[in-house]
């Protein structure tokens, strides 16, 4: 049996319901005595054309389960409900969650979760995973605070590290664990989201610059990226100080299959970019290094990485070979 649940072929949206205008969003919030909250990074996308472009790029299919993070007043949520089999909307703001329960009451294909989509910095909340099922997509206007860790976790869910077999289905799936990773068989096939431009640039960065970092390597090794249109600050209310970009990342099982263990890769990236100005050949000499200096030196040689290079000069493919070599020596991998 295949490790990965099959991703259904999406379809292009054939119609669109009426999206909320700025005045409608204000009226909905005013009716509940609410205002956008800065602590949650709440900026509502009010440009209907750009929201349609987000939906078109996402290519939501009628048999797909979709995760939406930060649904706000539900403008995008309503669109997703029209075209997806199931929408799991996660809203951290209790007041907005209450508003959505009133506005979208009776929508049988909606699961609304009030809470944080992340359980800590390196895990998706188990309640969210339990609601999603074996194969899901992410479509959202992502809050800045959760964008990078959430995208990283969604991509990692598709690797075999957390799911060594398919035996965790059904009720057994909800309680079994492997290490620190819940044994839910959720694989995110496609991530389509709006995010601040600087975050999008980091996710798609190539070696050789200051934007290149751990998330750049993860995205390159686990997925294929399609850049959507830039989103000006004027497309949001309240208006942020920076522009955004629509981005799509398709999980690539063939690419992911070449990586032996994503946890080892994360340790390598943390070590290398934690001292990105130092030569990579010296970083394993740190007291808190998870690797022995001799092993690290041998792995650098196997990966064809010049020890004099800095982390930002090492390609994703070199990081993959380096990680696989270290994983072969690491009994915890």
C-alpha positions, 0 to 999 in steps of 0.5 A: 500500500502506498505511503501517501494518500492520492491527491485528487485532480482539482478543477477550476472554479466555475462560479463564485458567490458574492464576496464581502465588500469593505462596508459589509465587513465593517457592518458585520463586525459592528453588529457584534461590537467588534474591531480588527485586533492587532495581536492576531494580525487581523487584516481582511482581504477586501479586493474581490479580484485578488480573492478570485485569483487566490481561489483560481490558483488553489483550484479547489475540487469538489472532493477536497478537504480544505484547511482555512486559517484565520477565516475572519468574517468568512468571506473566503470561507463562503467561497470555499464551502461552495466548491470543497467537500469539507472546510475546516476553518480555524479561528483563534479569535473567540469573538470572530469564531462566534460570529462565524457560527452565527453567519454560517450556521447550517453549513453541513460541510463546515467544521469550525475550530476555535483555537490556535492552528499550531500546538507549539511551534513545531506541530499542527494542533491534533484537533485540526489534524483529526478534522482534516482526514488523509488528504487536504489542501490549505487555502488561506489569507495567512496571519503573519505570525503563523505563516512560516511555521504552519507552511513548514509543518504542512509540508513535513506532514507529507514526508514519511517521518511521521507516518511509517505505515498506513496502519493508523487509520480509524479510531486508532489514528487519533491516539497513536503517536510516534515520537513527538508527531501525532500519527494522523495520516494527513497529507497536504497536497497543495498550499495556496495562501496570501502572505506578506511579501517578505515571507514569500520571498524567504520561502522562494529564496535561492542560495546566496542571499540573506533571505535564504534560510531553513524555510527556503530549503524545506520548500525547495526539497518538498514541493514545487512553487508557483508564484501568484500576483503581488497583493498591494497593501490597499487590498486589505483592511485595516491597511498593513504597512507592507504588500503581500503575495499569493503563493502556491506550493504543491507537495512533491512526493518524489522529491520528498522520497529522496529525503531520508528523515526530515527531523535530521534535516531540521537539525542540520538547518538549525545548526547551520543557519543558527550561525549563518555567518560562520563557515559550515565546517566549524558549526558542529564544534558548538557545545550544543551540536547534535552531531559529532564533529568527525561525522559532520566533516565526513558528511560534508565530504560526502555531500560535496560541500566545501567546509569554508562555505557559509550556510547561505551558500549551500544549496538545498540539494547539498543540504539533502545529501548532508542530512541523509549522510548524517541520518545514516549515523544518527540512531534517532533518525 
